[in-house]
Structure formats: structure tokens, C-alpha cells
Amino acid sequence: MTPRPGTLLGRTVGRVRPVGNALTPAVRARLDSLTKPPGSLGRLEELALQLARIQDTVKPRVDTRAVLVFAADHGVTAEGVSAFPSEVTAQMVLNFLRGGAAINVLARHAGARLTVVDVGVDHDFSAPRPGLMVDKVRRGTASIAQGPAMTRAQATHALEAGIRAAEATIGDGLALLATGDMGIGNTTPSAAITACFTGRPAAEVTGRGTGVSDDVLARKVAAVEQALAVNTPDPADPLGVLAAVGGLEIAAIAGAILAAAAHRVPVLVDGFISTAGALVAQGLCPDAAGYLIAGHCSAERGHRAALAHLGLTPLLDLDLRLGEGTGAVLAMHLAEAAVRLLDEMATFTTAGVSEGAP
């Protein structure tokens, strides 16, 4: 279902163009001219090529970087699917703003600007706060196991909140965007979204999240199965999927991806929750998938299925399952390595090194 063209969502989708192949021969020729055997830098070479194609230049750049961490609460926690209470969402947002979370440490190390975006936390943050954007749709979703998470209008609002946050960040000359999340209970709607788009059974894509017990995992699987049965989401209607079984921060991640694609900015996708957002973004705009780079594969059970559906191969596989954007920000170092190798290595000609036999 195509978004209405007069809306912010519709205009954004309308600006997305497919990633082209015109530069591929020139970039491959440059890579093959460098002082190394052809292809010997493996996936770093493919990453350099992808960044060049996305940015439409033989000299891609990743010098200005940002991570957007979207935060929201989830009514499905009432079904006993999480090891932590919902209050932790707001508490962790405050931890982000104080600079004390894992994503703060890794973003500082990667030279990435961190912004937290409240699209649905069940808490009112005093404003203004440095590093915080508030574009709240509602104070958390309803339980997806009992009915729709939100209305279609609210799903659209959340998508557009993600677009606004990304455009505000991109407006500063951004070269590389990472997505992150915070929301207690959000692996449950992510599993429901993944099951819907991939056609996999709930039990195959529902994992332990923060490390829940067998009993809680069984409740999670049952909640996902019930959500799919009660709401009957249709993957041909991605906005409807979001409204039925999604989350506000998942919607905002999808919106941020669409905005980045509209501006030809590559997106490092984080873990399971961010990839659920990517599934929605691809559903709304298939061409947006060309702008996605999988930062890592998380330990969450459904993440590989979601990545496979998107056709993405993760750069890292470190058994991470924290979220927040941690895996995506770690992958920024690989993106920098890829573009530096493409730009700074000597060629056989400039180095006076003999080339190998063809």
C-alpha cells in the first residue's frame, strides 16, 4: 500500500531512488589497482563499493556520523514477556542523557553524535535537554496480544517522527547514520513483525530478549502467536502491520531509514528491533533496502531470519543482544576502514610495485 503523496511520509517515499550501478566499474577498477591481490580485502572492498554506490561518488565519506536512538514503551509487557519492568525505558533514557550507557561509550569511541528521540515513552521528560528530541505519539502502545498496538494514524505519526529526526540530523551534513532503540518489551513486537513479513512461525523468530527464563519465553511465543491471530496483519499492508503488532520506536526507525534513503545517506542497521523497522521500511518502499548495511547479527533468535529476508549480510557477529545501536556503531569503524583503504592506498603504478599475472 503506497503512502498518500501529500503527506510527509508520502513525499519522503517519493524521493527515494534505487541505488545505481553506474559507478561500479570505476570503483572496482580503483580497488583492483591498489597494491594488493584483487579482492584480498574481502568484504571491506564490497563495503567500499556499496558506500560509493549509495553516495553516488567514487570518493565516499563517513566522516560525519550519528546514531539516533528511538525510545518507546510497549503494552505487551503486561503479558509477562520481559525480565524488566516498563519503568526501565525512561530510566535508561536518562542514563543515555547522562552519557553512562554502552551506546554512549561506543558512540564517543566512533566519533558519532548521539541523539535520543522519545516517540512513546510512558514518562514526561523535562525539556529542553541536550541530546533529547521529543516527538511523542502516545505514552506507549496497547498490548498487541489483545488487539492493535496503535491506530494507523498513530503509526503514520511515528513514522514521520523518525523522518523528522533523521532530516534534522542529515541537515547538518551527515555522511553515515546508525539506528538504535530503547523500549522494554520491544523484542516481542519485533518478533511479530518478523513472523508477519518472513512467514516464519512465531516460535522460530521469538527469542529470549534480555535473557528471560524458559517460562517467560513460552509466554512471549504465546503472546506473538496471539497477536498474529487477533490482528491478522497483512504483509502487503506494512502500515497496517505497524499499527497491528508494531511499536512506536520501530515505526520511527523505519521512518529514519526512509529519510536517509531519500537523501542518499547509508544506514547502519543495528539488531533485531532496528531490523524489524527495516522490514517495515522495505515494505513501504522496496528501493530503501539498497541503502541498508547490516551492522551486526545479534544473538536474538529472529534476527537472522529478518536479515535473510532483507538480503543483508551482517558485518559483525559478536553475540550482542543489547540494542541501543551498539552493533551498528561498532560497524562504523569498518565503514571508515573501507573508505580509507579506497582513498588512501597506493596503486601499483604510484608505488612502483609490479602487478601480478592476470
C-alpha positions in Angstrom: 0.0 0.0 0.0 1.6 3.3 -1.1 1.6 6.2 1.4 -0.5 9.2 0.4 1.7 11.5 -1.7 0.7 14.7 0.1 1.9 13.6 3.5 5.5 13.8 4.9 5.7 10.0 4.6 4.4 10.0 1.0 6.8 12.8 0.0 9.7 11.0 1.6 9.0 7.7 -0.1 8.5 9.6 -3.4 12.1 10.9 -3.2 13.8 7.6 -2.7 15.6 6.4 -5.9 17.2 3.0 -6.4 20.9 2.7 -5.7 22.5 2.7 -9.1 25.4 0.6 -10.6 26.9 3.3 -12.9 30.0 3.8 -10.6 30.6 0.1 -10.1 33.2 -0.4 -12.9 35.2 2.7 -11.8 35.2 1.7 -8.1 36.1 -1.9 -8.9 38.9 -0.7 -11.2 40.2 1.6 -8.4 40.1 -1.3 -5.9 41.9 -3.7 -8.3 44.6 -1.1 -9.0 45.6 -0.9 -5.3 48.7 -2.6 -4.0 47.1 -5.9 -3.1 45.8 -9.0 -4.9 42.3 -8.4 -6.4 39.6 -9.0 -3.8 42.1 -9.7 -1.0 40.4 -7.2 1.3 37.2 -9.2 1.0 34.1 -7.6 2.4 35.9 -4.3 3.1 36.1 -3.9 -0.7 32.4 -4.7 -1.1 31.6 -2.3 1.7 33.6 0.5 0.0 31.7 -0.2 -3.2 28.3 -0.1 -1.5 29.1 3.2 0.2 30.3 4.6 -3.2 27.1 3.5 -4.9 24.8 4.9 -2.2 26.6 8.3 -2.1 27.0 8.3 -5.9 30.7 9.1 -5.8 34.0 7.3 -6.3 35.2 9.0 -3.0 32.6 8.1 -0.4 32.9 9.6 3.0 31.8 8.6 6.5 33.5 11.4 8.5 30.3 12.8 10.0 28.3 10.1 11.8 25.3 10.0 14.1 23.2 7.4 15.9 19.5 8.0 16.5 18.2 6.0 19.5 14.4 5.9 19.4 12.6 5.2 22.6 9.1 4.0 23.5 7.1 1.7 25.8 5.0 -1.3 25.0 1.7 -2.5 26.4 2.6 -6.1 25.7 4.8 -6.1 28.8 1.5 -6.7 30.7 1.6 -10.2 29.3 4.7 -11.0 31.3 7.1 -11.2 28.4 10.1 -9.2 29.8 12.5 -9.6 32.7 12.5 -5.9 33.3 9.6 -3.5 34.3 8.5 -0.8 31.8 9.9 1.9 34.1 13.4 0.9 32.9 12.7 2.5 29.5 12.6 6.0 31.0 15.4 5.2 33.4 17.6 4.1 30.5 16.8 7.3 28.5 18.0 9.3 31.5 21.1 7.2 31.5 21.7 7.9 27.8 21.3 11.6 28.5 23.9 11.4 31.3 26.3 9.6 29.0 26.5 6.4 31.0 25.2 3.7 28.7 27.1 1.3 26.4 25.9 3.3 23.4 27.3 6.5 24.8 30.8 4.8 25.3 30.8 3.3 21.8 29.4 6.4 20.1 32.2 8.5 21.7 34.7 6.0 20.5 33.3 6.1 17.0 33.0 9.9 16.9 29.3 9.6 16.4 26.8 12.2 17.6 24.1 10.6 19.7 20.5 11.8 19.9 17.7 10.1 21.8 14.2 10.5 20.4 11.2 10.0 22.6 8.4 8.8 20.4 6.4 6.9 23.0 7.9 6.6 26.5 5.5 6.5 29.3 7.2 9.4 31.1 7.4 13.1 30.6 11.0 14.4 30.3 11.6 17.9 31.3 12.6 19.9 28.3 14.8 21.1 26.9 17.6 18.5 27.5 20.7 18.3 25.4 20.7 15.3 23.2 17.0 14.6 23.5 14.2 15.2 20.9 10.6 14.7 22.0 8.1 13.8 19.3 5.8 11.7 21.4 2.9 10.0 19.7 1.4 8.4 22.8 2.6 7.0 26.1 3.3 3.5 24.9 1.4 1.1 22.8 -1.5 -1.1 23.7 -0.9 -4.9 24.2 -0.6 -6.5 20.8 -1.8 -9.7 22.3 -5.2 -8.1 23.0 -5.7 -6.0 19.8 -3.9 -3.4 17.7 -0.8 -1.7 19.1 -2.0 1.7 17.8 -4.1 3.3 15.2 -3.0 3.7 11.6 -2.8 7.5 12.2 -0.5 6.9 15.2 1.7 4.6 13.2 2.0 7.3 10.5 2.8 9.9 13.1 5.6 7.6 14.5 7.0 7.0 11.0 7.0 10.8 10.4 8.7 11.4 13.8 11.5 9.2 12.6 11.6 11.1 9.3 11.8 14.5 11.2 14.6 13.3 13.5 16.7 11.9 10.6 16.2 15.0 8.5 17.2 17.2 11.4 20.4 15.2 11.7 21.1 14.9 8.0 20.7 18.6 7.7 24.0 19.0 9.5 25.8 17.3 6.6 25.6 13.8 7.8 27.5 11.0 5.9 26.6 7.9 7.9 23.5 7.1 10.1 23.1 4.3 12.6 19.8 3.3 14.1 19.2 2.3 17.8 16.3 1.6 20.1 15.2 1.6 23.7 11.9 0.0 24.8 11.3 -2.7 27.4 9.4 -5.5 25.7 10.2 -4.5 22.2 11.6 -7.8 21.1 8.0 -9.2 21.2 6.6 -6.8 18.6 9.8 -7.2 16.6 9.2 -11.0 16.6 5.6 -10.4 15.5 6.7 -8.1 12.6 9.4 -10.6 11.6 6.9 -13.5 11.6 4.5 -11.5 9.5 7.0 -10.4 6.8 9.0 -13.6 6.6 6.2 -16.1 7.1 8.1 -17.9 9.8 6.3 -19.4 12.8 6.4 -17.3 16.0 8.5 -20.0 17.8 11.2 -19.6 15.1 11.6 -15.9 15.5 10.9 -15.2 19.2 14.0 -15.2 21.4 14.9 -14.5 25.0 15.4 -10.8 24.6 17.1 -9.6 27.8 17.7 -13.2 28.8 14.3 -14.4 30.1 13.6 -17.8 31.6 12.0 -20.7 29.7 8.6 -19.9 31.3 8.8 -16.2 30.1 10.0 -17.3 26.7 6.9 -19.6 26.4 4.7 -16.6 27.3 6.5 -14.5 24.7 5.9 -17.1 22.0 2.2 -17.4 23.0 1.9 -13.6 23.0 3.3 -13.3 19.5 1.0 -16.1 18.3 -2.0 -14.5 19.9 -1.1 -11.1 18.4 -0.9 -12.6 14.9 -4.2 -14.4 15.4 -6.1 -11.5 16.9 -4.8 -8.8 14.5 -4.2 -10.9 11.3 -1.6 -8.4 9.9 -1.1 -8.4 6.1 2.5 -8.0 4.9 1.1 -6.4 1.8 0.0 -3.5 4.1 3.1 -2.6 6.0 1.5 0.4 7.7 -1.3 -1.9 8.9 1.4 -4.3 10.2 2.9 -1.5 12.2 -0.5 -0.4 13.6 -1.4 -4.0 14.5 1.7 -5.5 16.0 4.4 -2.9 15.9 6.0 -0.4 18.3 6.4 3.4 18.1 10.2 3.3 18.1 10.1 0.6 15.5 8.0 2.8 13.3 10.3 5.7 13.9 13.3 3.6 12.9 11.5 2.8 9.7 10.9 6.5 9.1 14.5 7.4 9.7 15.6 4.8 7.2 13.3 6.2 4.6 14.5 9.7 5.2 18.1 8.6 4.9 17.4 6.8 1.7 15.7 9.9 0.3 18.9 11.8 1.0 21.3 9.1 -0.2 22.7 8.6 3.3 23.8 5.0 4.1 22.2 3.4 7.2 24.0 1.1 9.5 21.1 -1.1 10.9 21.6 -2.4 14.4 20.0 -5.5 15.9 16.6 -7.2 15.9 14.5 -4.2 16.7 16.1 -2.0 14.1 15.9 -4.7 11.6 12.2 -5.1 12.3 12.0 -1.4 11.4 14.0 -2.1 8.2 11.4 -4.7 7.2 8.7 -2.1 7.5 10.7 0.4 5.6 11.3 -2.1 2.8 7.6 -2.9 2.8 6.7 0.8 2.4 9.5 1.5 -0.2 11.4 -1.5 -1.6 14.1 0.8 -3.0 15.1 1.8 0.5 16.7 -1.6 1.1 19.6 -0.6 -1.1 20.7 2.0 1.5 20.9 -0.6 4.3 24.1 -2.0 5.8 23.7 -4.6 8.5 26.0 -3.6 11.3 25.9 -7.0 13.0 23.9 -10.1 13.7 22.5 -10.2 17.2 22.0 -13.3 19.4 18.3 -12.7 19.2 16.7 -15.7 17.5 14.7 -14.0 14.8 17.4 -11.6 13.6 19.0 -13.9 11.1 15.6 -14.6 9.5 14.9 -10.8 9.3 18.3 -10.2 7.7 17.9 -13.0 5.2 14.5 -11.6 4.2 16.2 -8.2 3.5 19.1 -9.9 1.7 21.6 -8.4 4.2 24.8 -10.0 5.4 26.0 -8.6 8.7 29.4 -7.1 9.1 29.9 -8.3 12.6 28.7 -11.3 14.6 29.6 -10.8 18.3 26.7 -12.3 20.1 25.4 -8.9 21.0 21.8 -8.6 22.2 21.7 -5.2 23.9 20.2 -3.0 21.2 20.7 0.8 21.7 22.6 0.9 18.4 25.7 -0.7 19.8 26.4 -3.1 17.0 25.7 -0.5 14.3 28.1 2.0 15.9 30.8 -0.7 16.2 30.4 -1.3 12.5 31.2 2.4 11.8 34.9 1.6 12.3 34.7 -0.9 9.4 33.0 1.7 7.2 35.8 4.1 7.9 38.4 1.5 7.2 36.7 0.7 3.9 36.6 4.2 2.6 40.2 5.0 3.8 41.5 2.0 2.0 39.7 3.0 -1.2 41.0 6.6 -0.9 44.5 6.3 0.7 46.1 3.1 -0.6 48.8 3.4 -3.2 48.2 1.9 -6.6 50.7 -0.4 -8.3 51.6 2.4 -10.6 52.2 5.1 -8.0 54.0 2.7 -5.7 56.2 1.3 -8.4 55.1 -2.2 -7.5 54.9 -4.9 -10.2 51.4 -6.3 -10.7 50.6 -10.0 -10.6 50.0 -12.0 -13.7 46.4 -11.8 -14.9 
